[in-house]
Amino acid sequence: MIAERARRSDPLLALTVFEARVILRGRGALVGMIGYAAASVIVTLLGLTSFRQLGFGSVGPAAVALLNLALLLPTAQGMVVGAMTLAGEREGAFLTMLRAQGVAPLGLVTATWLSVTLSAVLSLMLGFGLSSAILASAVPLSDLIGFAGLFAVALGVAAAAAALGTLIGTLAETRLQAGLAAVAAWFAVAIGLDLLLLGMGAFARVGEVALVGAVLANPLETGRVLALLAIDGGAASLGPAGGFVVTQFGLAPTMALLATALVAWIAVPLLLAGRLLATRDT
């Protein structure tokens, strides 16, 4: 039984390794890594004065800039690369060949998601490694715990973005359509939803409960609030929605709720993508 399980798992492992190598050799992942690393160094150097005054244990302008950078660039990489990778494999009949060999649709989607997530993780590790090396001489060592929390949250948000990208790749007909749809989806979750709420004056009308729903409905906003709690632990810098949840339920339950929402943003798109892939390619 163990040998049979190993044989069944080997194709998925081999597929994940193969796709990871292809992605990491591609220009998209390379540009994402270099771009995020360079931006992280620039933001950290520009914020050194703020970090020396406030440390990393409080929410200052430099910490917020570093947080926004970690939540924006790797998620764009994960979403776009994930969509184009899966759509390209469908377009080139690579997934059809694997399906004919008995690999389950959910396994194909999971392998693609893992390989794309790995590329985003490597980008985060490079950017955070360079930033931490610069910050080591500017902030107390204890403040780097919050820095580690920020890295963990950014990793979760990047994984959620990669899951959304694989779902988009399942829906798109071509690689080009997948890339364009992924860019549009990234702008929607990164910028569009917040601008829409502000433009409609929603913050003045819908109340705190609806705002909490708006936070949980956006993986980037969920990650932002969770990261701010990991850095500071207070409600003052969270805005009306985050402050309302912390005040009502406390710090630990709020962080658990937000972490659960991030896990859902990973699991649900992957399950939907696996189901759609099984339906469309049969």
N, C-alpha and C positions, 0 to 999 in steps of 0.2 A: 504493500500500500504506500509506503514511504517513497519507494522508487517511482511508483506511478505518479504520485504527487509531484515529485521532482521533475519528471519528464513533462508534466503539464505546465509547470511553472517556468521551465527553461525557455520556451519560446517567448513568453512575456518579458522575462529578464533580458534575453538577447535582443528583443525588439527595443526595449527601453535603452539599452546601451548603444545600439546602432543609431537610434534617433538622436540620442544625446550627442554622439560624435558628429552626426551630420549638422545638428543645430549649432554646436560650438565651433564648427569649422565655417559656418556661414557668416556673411557680413552683418546680418541683423544682430546676432548675439555679440559679435565683436564690437560693433558700434555702440550697442547698449552698455557693455562693460566699460569701455573707454570713456564714453560720455558721462556715465554716472560717476565713475571714479574721479574724473577731472572736475565735475561739478561739486562733488563732495569735498574735495580738497579746497576749492575756491571758497565755498560757503564756510567751511571750518576756519580757514585763515581769516576771512573777513569778519567772522564772529568771535575771534579769540578774545578781544577786549570784553565782550559781553560774557563769555564763558569764564574769564578770570574773575569778573565781578560777581556773577550770579552762580557760577558752577553749572553742573548739569542736573542738579537736584531741584531746580525750579524752572518754570516755564518763562524763558526770556525770548527775545526776538531771534537770537542765533539758534536756540534750540528748536523753535517753531520752524525756522527756515530749513534746518537739517531734517526735521520730521517731514515737512511737506515734500522735500526732495526725495526722501526715501520712499514715500507713498506714491509719488507720481511717476518717476522715470522707470523703476523696475516693473511697475504694474503695466505701463505702456509696452514694455518689452515682452512681458509674459502674455498679454492679451493679443498683441499683433502676431508675435511668433507662433503662439499656440493656434490661432485661427488659420494662419497661412500654412503651417505644417500639416495639420489634419486635412485641410481642403486640398492641398497639393497631393497628399497621398491618396485621397479619394479620386482626384482628377486623373492621376497617373495609374489608377487601377492597382496600386500597391496594396491597399487595404482589401480589395476584392481577392487578391491572391492569398493574403493571410487568412481571410475568412474561409476560403476554400480548403485551407489546411486545418481548419477547426478551431481557430482562435476566436474567442467570444468577442462580440462588439464592445462590451464594457471593458474587457481586457485591452483592446486596441486603444480605446479612449484613455484608459488609465496610463498605459505606457507612454502615449503622447504627452499627457499632462505631466507625468513625472519627469520626462526629459526636458520639457519646456521650463518646468519649475526649477530644475537643476541649473539651467542657464541663468535664470533670474537670481537664484541663490548665490551663484558665483559672482554675479555683479554686485550684490549686496555685500558679500564678504570682502570683495576688493575695495569697495567704497568705504565701508565701515572700518576695515583694517587701516586704511590710510588716515581716516578721520581720527580714529582712536590713537594712532601713533602721534598725531599732532596734539590731540587733547591731553595726552598723558602728562605733559609738562605744564598744563594750564589749569586743570581741575583736580580736586582730591580724588584719590583712588576709589573711595566709597561712592562717588557720583557716577562712576562707570557702570554701576549696577543698573541705574536707569538707562544708560546707553545700551546695555545688553537687552533690557526689556524692549527698547525701541527696535533693536534688530529683530527680536523674536516677532514683534507685531508686524514689522515690514515684511518679514518672511511669510507670515500668514496671509497678508493682503496680496502679496505677489502670487502666492499659490491660488488664491481665489480668482485673481485676474487671469491666470493661466487656465483655470477651469472654465471661466467664461469664454476665453478664447477658443478652447476646444469645442464648446457648444456652438459658437459662431461658425467655426470651421465645418461642423456637421451640417449646419443649415445652408451654407453658401454653396453655389454651384461650381465656382472656380476659385482659384487661389487669389486672383485679383479682387474679386468680390469679397472674399473673406478678409483680405487686408484692409480694404476700404471700410467694411462694416465694423471691423475691430477698432479702427481709428475713431470712427463715429461713436461707437459704444464707449470707448475710453474717454472721449471728450464729454459724453453725457454723464458718466459717473464722476469724472474729475472736476468738471466745471459746470456743465449744463444744468444739472438738477438744482444745485445751489443758486445759480443765477435765476432759474425759473421761480423758485420759492421767494427769493428776494424781490423779483420783479412783480410778482402777484401780491406782494405784501402779506404773504401767508403767515409770517411770524407774528403779525398783529392780530390774526383772526382764528387760527386753528387750535391754539392751546398747546400745552406741554405734551400731552399724550400723543397727539398727532405728530409732533416734532420728534418724539422718540421713535415712532414708526418710520419717519423719514430717515433718521440716522441708521436704523437697522436695515432699511431697504437699500442702503448704499454701502458696499464693502469698504470703500475708501474712507467714508465718514465714520463708519464703525471702527476702522483701524485708527483713525486720527484720535477719536475720543479715548480709545483704549490705551494708545501710546501716551497721551497727555496724563492719563491716570497713573500709568507706570512711571512717568517722570516725576510728577508732582504729588498725586494722590489727593488733590483738592478739587473743588467744584468751581472755583472762581474763573478758571481759564477755559471752561468747557463749553460756554455758550448756554442758551436756555434749555436745550434738550438734555445735554449731558449733566448740567447742574441739577435739573429736575430729578433725573434718575438717581444720582448719587444722594441727593437729599432725601428721597423717598425710601430707598432700599439699602443705602450704605455702600461703602467702597467695594468690598469683596463680592457681594451679589451682583453689583453693576459690572465689574470686570468679568465675572463668570458669564453674565448674559451676553456681553459683547463678544467674548471668546467663542461662545456657542454659536452666535450669529455668524462669525467668520468661518467656523467649521461647516455650517449649513451652506454658506456661499461657495464652499469647495465641493461638498457632497452632492448637492442638488443639481448643479449644472453637469457634473460628471454623469450622474444617473440619467438625466434627460438626454445627454449626448449619446450615451450608450443605447438608450431606447430608440432614439431617432435614427441612429446608424443601423440598428437592426431592422427598422421599419423601411428605411429608404433603399437599402442595398440588398433587399431580398426579392 
